[in-house]
Amino acid sequence: MKILHTSDWHIGRTLYGRKRYEEFEGFLNWLADTIETQQIDALLVAGDIFDTSTPSNRAQTLYYRFLCRIAASACRHVVVIAGNHDSPTFLNAPKELLKALDVHVVGSASDRLDDEVLTLRDSQGEPELIVCAVPYLRDRDIRTAEAGETLEDKERKLLDGIRQHYASVGALAEQTRQSLGVEVPIVGMGHLFAAGGKTLEGDGVRELYVGSLAHISAAIFPECFDYVALGHLHVPQAVGGNEFIRYSGSPLPMGFGEATQRKGLCLVDFNNRIPSLTLLYIPVFQRLERISGDWGQLSSRIAMLASQRASIWLEIIFTGQEVIGDLRERLDEATLGTELDILRIKNTRVIERVMGQERIDETLDDLDVQDVFIRCLDLHDVPDDQRPDLLRAYQETLQSIQDEDLRAI
């Protein structure tokens, strides 16, 4: 049984306003070819298929065209779970239709655990794999709010809810395996932030829950899981030193911080219940590079890249001591007639007055929603002892808005 584990496609994501549909299409075509050449039996997609809960028509076209191609291939099964970027309602809408193509979609947690515990069968109808397809567990799926509860109470209940959910699906999977009378592998899936997980600056990974409970211990996964396919973190990595509890990572670099990272997929080959792991590396469909330094270093590196005659998107960070007021004009001239495309320039020597203070020039691209709120607290001189409660209330408000938006879709 050969399984391919991928996640975090984020179809529709832009980079500093630049659309990336050609990259997504290139990846999905490569993935379909790889499934055929590697003779993959099951594809597992561990969440964040789209970058937003309302994907564009073009993003949807890429997704459904890919699924149709895989349904016509020798790959027998596709299992898709929702991530925190996905709309459960949107993913679930064509669920029954896709099931006819052996594409199993789990957009949200269900009261019926057997909706998440899937027994996959071969062409002769014999069971060959059990998948515990646990989607991103939203706060409302696993915790009941009570009046007067403290932040610590909320965090404890969230952790208990996640642990209990995995324990329940694991117990049902083990029970199912025993009832089948065949020692088929059990694979767990999830979209969460595991403790010790590595992230990179600018990769777009965000915390999943209010407070400190974004990082979940690998110990929550039942022992019956022979492999755990995770999504959410964009850096390929094992969890807790266990090679068979893994993030496949995102197939494309989500930002310039990932420009030098080698992207891949996890190919898991089961011999009975014993897995072996091979990492398959993904080609680069659009080269990114971050260049940092003074003007001499920048111009030298640009000249070197221009000589390669390759399409490269650039992020420029000027760190020289001199003040260059015409940096943009100089860079435009240096890249004129080349295949280099500058998406972003950050001039750390351009100083502006903000709220009566000197601050390095920055844009909203440099800040997340929490950074903006903290700047607001700074602007109004909010005392340090009041900030933790205000920040928690702000996080809860953001979570509530996100949940309401998803329910409205």
N, C-alpha and C positions, 0 to 999 in steps of 0.2 A: 504494500500500500504506500504510494508516494503522495505526499501532501506538500503543497506550496503555501507558505504563510506570508502574507503581505498586509499592509495597513497604511492609513494616513495618506491616501492619495490626494486629498484636498483639491479635487477637480474644480476649477474655476478660480483658484487663488491667483491674485495678481502680485507683482513685485514692484513697489513704488509706481503703481498705476499701469504697469506694462502687463498686458494679457499674455497668458502662457499656454493657450490651447494647443499650439503645435507641440509643445513639450509633453503635455498630457496624452495627446494622441500618439506621439512617438513611443511613450512608455507603454501604453495599453497595447499597441501593435506588437511591441517587443515582448510583452508579457504573454500575449496570445501565442506568439511563435515559440516562446520558451516552454509553455505548457505542452505544446505539440512535440517539440524536439525532446523534452525530458520525460514525456509520457506520464504526465501528472494525472493522478486519479481524483484528487480533491483540491480545490482552491479555497483557502480560508482568508477572508478579508476582515481584519479586526478593527473596523470603525473609521470614522472620518473619511468617508468616501467623497463627500463634497466639502467645500470650504465654508459654505453657509447653509442655513436651513431652507433657503429659497434659491436653489441653483438655477442658473440660466438655462435657456433652451439648448444652447450648444453643449453645456456641461452634461445635461441629461442625455443628449444624443450620443456623446462619447461613451457614457456609462451603459446605456441599453444596447448600443451597437456592439460593445465588447461582450456583454452577457450573451447576446445572440450568437456571436462567433464561438464562444466557449461552449454553448449548448450544442453546437453542431460538431464539436471536436470529440476526441476520445476521452476527454476529462468527464468523469461521471457525476461529479457533485461540485457545487459552489455554495459556500456558506458565508453570508454577509451579516455582520452585526452593526448596529448604529454606534457612532461615537458622539462626543459632546458637541461637535459641530453639526451633526446631522439632525434633521427633523424626523422623529420616529414615525409620525403620521405619513410624511412624504415617502419614506422608504417602505413602509408597510402597505401603501395603497395598492401596488401591483403584486402583492405577496402571493395570492392564490394563482394568478396567471404565471408568475415566475416559477412557482413550485412545479408546474407541468413541464418545465424545462430543467428540473432538478437543480434549481437555484433556490436556496432556502434563505429567507430574510427574517431577521429578528430585530425589529426596530425599537422595542421597549420591553421592560420586564412585564411579566404576565402573572396573574393569579394561578394559572395552570403551568406548573413547572415543566410538564411534558412539551410545552411549546418551545422550551429552550433546550431540551434534551433530545437530540435528533439521532435516530438510528439510520445510518446510511447503508444501502445494500448494493451489491454488485449486479451485473446484468442478468445473473441467474436468480436474483432475489435473495441471495444469502447475505446476512449481515457482515459488514467488513470494517465499520468504524462507528463509534459513538462520539458525537460532538456536543459538549455543553456550551451552547452558543449564548453566553451571557453578554448582553449589550451594556453600554454605559448606564450605570445605575444612578438615576437622578435622586436628589434628596427626597422628593415626595414618594419615590418607589420603595424606599427602605426605612423611612423614619416618620413617625407621627408626632407632630408638634404638640406641645403641651404648655399651658400657661405657667409662667413663673420658672421655666427651666433655664438653667445657666448655660453658658457657652460650652462648658465642660460636659454638661449633660447631653447637649446636642452632638458633640463630637463622639462621645461614648456610644450614643444610640446609632450614629451613622456607621461607626466601625462595627458594632454588633450586627447591624443590619446587613452590611456587606458580607461579613463572615458567615452569618446565618444563611444568606442567599446561596453562597458558594457551597456551604455544607449541604444544603438541601438538594441542589442540582447534582452535586457529587454523589449523594446517597442514592438518588433516583437512577443515576447513570450506572452505579455499581449494581443496583438491584436489576436494572435492565440487562446488564451483561450476564448476570447469573441466570436470569430467566431465559436468555438466548442459548445458554449452554455452550457458548463459544468464547474463547479468550480474545475478543477483539480489543484493539486499543481504545482508550478513552482520551480525547483531546479536549482541554478546557480553552475557552476564549474569554477575553475581557478587554475592556477599554478603561484604563485607570492609570494612576501614577504610583508606581511601586517605590517603596522606600529605597533610597540609595541610587535612584535612577538619575542618569546623566542627561542634562539639557545643554543647549548652546545659546549664546546671546543672539537674539533676533530670529529664533526658530518658530516663534508664534505659539509655543506650548504654554497653556495657561493652567492655573490651579483649578481643580474641579469642585472643591467644596469650600464652604465658609470656614475660616479658622485654619488650624494646622493639620487637618485630617486629609490633606491631599495625597499623602504618601502612605500606601498600604503595604503591610508586611507580606512577603511571599508565603509566609506560614498560613495564610488564609486558604490557600489552594489545597483541596483534598488530596490525600496520598494516592487515590485511585487515578489521578490524572497522569497519563504517561507523557504528555507534552502540553505546555500551556502557550497559546499563541496570543500575544498581547499587542495592543495598539495604544496610542496617545503620545508616547515619546518618539521623537524623530531621529534620535541617535540609535543605530543598531547596537543591541547589548543584551547580555544575559542578566538575570535578576538573582541577587543573593548568591552569586557564584554557581548557580545551577544552570548548566548549558541547555537544559530542556524547559526552562521557563524564560521566554525570550520576547524582546521587542524586535520586530523586523526593521523598524524605522521607516521613515518616509522615502518614497522612491525618487523624489526630486528634492533638491535643496530648497527649503522654504525661505531662506534668506542668505545674505552674503556671509553670515557666520558659519554656514554649512558648506561654503564653496569648496573647501578642500576635503570634505568628508566623502568617503567612498560609500555609495549607496548600494543596498542589496536586498535580497529576499532569502527566506529560510526554506530550504528543501529538506523535508523530514521523511526518511525512508524507514518504514516499520517492517521488521522481521518478527512476525507475531506481535508481541507487545513491546519489543525492544527497539527504540528509535536510534537512528543515526542521523547526524546533522551535516548538511553541506550548505555553505553560503554561496549564493549566486550573485555576482556583481552586475549592476545595472549600468548600461552605457550612459554617457553624459549627452543629453539632448540639447542643452544650451549651456555653454560654459559661463561661469560667473567668476569674478575675481575682485577682491578687495585690495586696493593699493593705499598704503599709508606712508607718509614721510614728508620731508621738505620738498621744495620745488625741484631741486636737482634729482632727488630720488624718484619723484613722481614722473618727471619728464623722461628719465632714463628707462623706467619700467614701461611706460606707454610706448616708447620707441621700440623696445624689445618685443612687446606684444603685437604691435602693428606689423612688424616684420614677419610674424607667423601667418598673416593673412587669414585669420580665423574670426568668426563671429563671437565676440566676447562682450558680455554686459559687465560694466564696471561700477564699483562704489569707490569714490575718491575721498580719502580723509587726509586733509592737509594739517601737518603737525609742526611745521617749521616755525621759527621764531619771528621771521619777518612778517609784516602785515602786507598781504597782497590783495588789494581791492578789486583787481580785475582777474581773479583766479578763474572764474568761469570762462572768460574770453580766452585766456591762455590755454585752458584745457580744450576748448572747442577748436582752437587753431592746431593744437598738437594731435587731435584725433581726426582732423579734416581729411577726407579721402580714404580713411581706413574703415575696417569693419568693426571698430570698437564703438560701443554705445554706452555713454555715461548715464546711469539711471539716477545717481545721487552724488551730491558733493557736500561734504561737511568740512567747513573751514573753522578750525578750532581757534584761530586768531582773530576772528570777527567777534568783537565784543559789543553787546548791546545793553542798555539800561532796562532792567526789568524790576519793577516794584522797588525802585530806588537802589538796586544792587547790580553789580556787574555779573553777568552770566554768559556762559558760552552759548553761541547761537545754536538753536535747535528747533526742530519742527515736531508736529504731533507724531510723525513716524518714529521719533525717538522715545516716545512715551506710551505707556499703556494706561488703561482707565484708572488704575490705582495710583500711578505717578501723578496724573492730573489732579486727583483728589488731594493727594499729599501737598501738591503745590498750592492748592486752595487753602489748606490748613495753614501753610506757611504765610500766605498772603494776609490771612486774618489773625495771625499771631495766636493761634489756638495753643494753650498750654500742653506740654507733653503728657501730663497725667490724664488729660481728657481724650487724647487721640486714640488709644486702643478701642474704647467703646464706640467712638464715632466711626472708626475704620470698619469695625465688625458690622455696625448698622448699615454702612454703605455697601459692604460686600453682600449682606443679606438682601438689600434692595436690588442690587444688580442681578442676583440669582433669581429673585422673584420676577423681575422684568423678563429675564431670559425664559423662564418657565412659562410665563403668560404668553410670550411671543410664539413659543413652540405649540402651545395648546390652541392658539388661534389659527395655526396653519392647517 
